[in-house]
Amino acid sequence: MTLYSRITGTGSYLPPRRVTNDDLARQLADRGIETSDQWIIERTGIRARHFAEPEVTSSDLALHACRHALEASGRSAQDVDLIIVATSTPDMVFPSSAAILQHKLGIAGCPAFDVQAVCSGFVYALTVADAMIRTGGAKCALVVGAEVFSRILDFNDRTTCVLFGDGAGAVVLEASDTPGILASDLHADGSHVGILCVPGNVSGGQVLGTPLLRMDGQAVFKLAVRVLEDAARATLAKAGKVDADIDWLIPHQANIRIMQGTAKKLKLPLDKLIVTVDEHGNTSAASIPLALDAAVRGGKVKKGDTLMLEGVGGGFTWGAVLLNL
Ligand code: ACO
């Protein structure tokens, strides 16, 4: 009997257009807004991000990431019996980006749906897929984080537009006799909705409110550091593990200072922290699977390693997944 789920392949994709801090500073200067490579690096650790071309959607980025993950797992799209896409920048209001992705993969019939938990979306999606596999609802899932956050950035707001980027990451999660996903811990607290949101909606053929990202950076920062430590500790406790059992910490790539703060609280040396925020920026739900795939393909993270994945984002939402690769 299958008791567990296990990642059997990872993949990712970044749109080709790489935008450095200097590129962005020049673009903002044209609007009379001042920023600099130095400010962005010092406050966030970000050096560059990738922006998709206007016609490219989240499901387009997801398709590339899924093909790479399927190839790595030795599976084909025909083996897939569940698709979950974590995104806050879906192709359409409906149907889900997962359904659109399913069609682009050339398959039909299996359940496909989106998860909306902003930057925690990937740990939410992985937890849902794990539960469905362990209860017999699926055997071979594609779990994806895909975003075109550049679409919801306000390029007149230097406090937010320098932080985010576009991209997609995916894993193939399969039924397994050996673990796999060891434990997870998910949370949300809607009382913090105002500190990080896109406060708009579609109504009567018009956008009501603001369809651009708004963030109170300092409030997010303080909350993120606290909840990330709590989620990691709760997940370790559920799995009967301790800090020292973690081989690699792969947190949501929002800000190097938040990530290093979390590693220190978990008493992990900084060389156990996977960092891609420097080259990717914050890609929201895509950031964890992008970082995971970069670490696997870069030869750092190896089969059998114990990984702590951690997400935090709008909602407020947060959570962690501990797994053996
Ligand atoms: N370039 C130059 N100056 C800037 C910029 C910029 N891009 N942005 C802000 N400043 C200025 C401000 O106007 C302010 O100037 P002032 O002192 O003259 O008023 C000064 O820099 C300091 O601004 P702060 O907001 O205090 O800067 P802080 O050190 O807090 O850094 C930051 C801002 C980077 C946003 C930080 O608060 C942060 O990282 N917060 C967490 C954000 C985050 O991680 N969000 C995502 C998590 S959830 C998710 O992923 C959706």
Residues whose N, C-alpha, C, O or C-beta is under 5 A from the ligand:
A	BS01	ACO	E34 T35 S36 W39 R43 T44 C119 R158 T159 V162 G217 Q218 V220 F221 A254 N255 N282 V312 G313 G314
